[in-house]
């Protein structure tokens, strides 16, 4: 028992000399070592850069969906674009109406709060905006909580102002900058079509999706003007209102996100009944979109890692090729080591350490290069990129594993050389 117990510490103590010897061998062939690392460097850099692009895009989309509210249901009207299309739809459906909202609220106890929405782009607007015309949202005061708005200046309009159709409004961050620039907006007036509205509040910037989200309108959520629903319906005449539904959206706030899918089916059933299956509306379930987006992110990451791993595989083959070539160069050295008492395990350990050192150094440089590439892409393309710890660890662990796996065969082949023949090799 005693000899074997002494053998284990001695073998552990040999790792450090072998590590130093491995560094010395790699340093003595700098160019060859660098060329061997290139596959690992580009493979790891590709994994890190691709995952950072995917993570950045997915985070923006998921943050936007969360902003919609996982406890919300959103009904969007499919509005007609011309008279013929409108006539075809109106044969079966009156369009989305305030009565639809009242019926849904009356028949669904799961709904805690809600608001109809009427939106339009004003034909006339003063002061003249510096950017695109803002979109007017006519909503009830409950939209402040349902839409996760945060008022940074002034206040949001109240229920009494909605009831009296008061000509007041709240500006989105981009709308405020477009209309008033750096000047204060609270207390000023803007003219929407023929109605002057008193600016009583400014809301904080909101997220907008960089890519399309199923069923959700692609519009600048900051270039909005919020006004009381009744004021929009009765004071702010829309020149195209005869082509549109009475209202064009519903926001329904649920008691729990767990019932969102079943509640969405109930809403579809109620509207299909009153609209005679005209298919002139969409029901958006943010909780379902969020779950779907997470599944998409996992699939995207898997595909990106698989594609980038091809470079790591090529790098591993390069390591194996160089290590096999090194065996021929160092055959005599291996024979001498075996002749003076080195065991097969000592030879295996020596070559595996060198393979892992190559992949470790290549992985380290690859992580730095991948981070630099993600920052460069973000700067050139204007995309959001996020380098996560998990992507770095994944790329690094895979690179080390590839070096270890592809270094085993050359190491075993070197260990199996006949010592006598190896010493005589020229």
Secondary structure, DSSP 8 states (H G I E B T S, - for coil): -HHHHHHHHHHHHHHHHHHHHHHHHHHHTHHHHHHHHHHHHHHHHHHHHHHHHHHHHHHHHHHHHHHH-TTEEEEEE---SSHHHHHHHHTT---S-HHHHHHHHHH-TTEEEEEEEEEEE-S-EES--SSS--EEEEE-TTHHHHTT--EEEE----HHHHHTT--EEEE-HHHHHHHHTTS--TT-EEEETTEEEEEEEEE------SS--TTS--S-TTSEEEEEHHHHHHTS--TTGGGS-S--EEEEEES-GGGHHHHHHHHHHHHHHHHTT---EEEEEHHHHHHHHHHHHHHHHHHHHHHHHHHHHHHHHHHHHHHHHHHHHTHHHHHHHHHTT--HHHHHHHHHHHHHHHHHHHHHHHHHHHHHHHHHHHHHH-------HHHHHHHHHHHHHHHHHHHHHHHHHHHTS-HHHHHH--
